[in-house]
Amino acid sequence: MYLLYKTKDCPGGLEFKRGSQASLAGNASGIVVKYLRTVMTPKDSERFEWEIDTKKAIGALGLSGDVVVVDIKPKSDKVLLFELQRIYGVSSHEWTPIMLELRELIVDEPASKWDKSRFVIGGYGQKEIVYTFLYLRGSVRDGKPVRTWNFPRPSSTNGPLLWPDTMKYFISKLQHG
């Protein structure tokens, strides 16, 4: 689950206050496509490598928050929350593998200890950065998104298939991040 939060400095660290739910995927309402539409040119087509700074995208799109928080286990008795920092993608062959750069906020803590609607994170700057891979059903042609840009349905291969040139792109982002 993706949620918009507003943050502010406070005596105990960085306060997170939950706002509305957000969507990364989707051609009409997903943050990825909405933001890419603001930066693509008619020359952009497959193979299109791109990067989104999430805070910059939230500002450019006028969304009600300043960070996206990913709730990995929304219905679990353990809390697992990460802040989405950046999204990297390679649009090709009507698919887009993406790499999410996440900053850990709360990891495997008892749900009874945390109020996910408002919480404070101490030592925010020292929290680990982790990565995960997903893929979207969509690509770019002549500066326009094509297909749905939705996550695929569950299958035996829900992880993205990364050809060598796509993997090299993601590795280059890890080395310069």
Beta strands, then each sheet from edge to edge (+ up, - down):
strand 1: 2-10
strand 2: 13-22
strand 3: 48-53
strand 4: 67-71
strand 5: 78-91
strand 6: 96-110
strand 7: 118-121
strand 8: 129-141
strand 9: 144-150
sheet 1: 3+ 5- 4+ 1- 2+ 7-
sheet 2: 3+ 5- 6+ 8- 9+
end
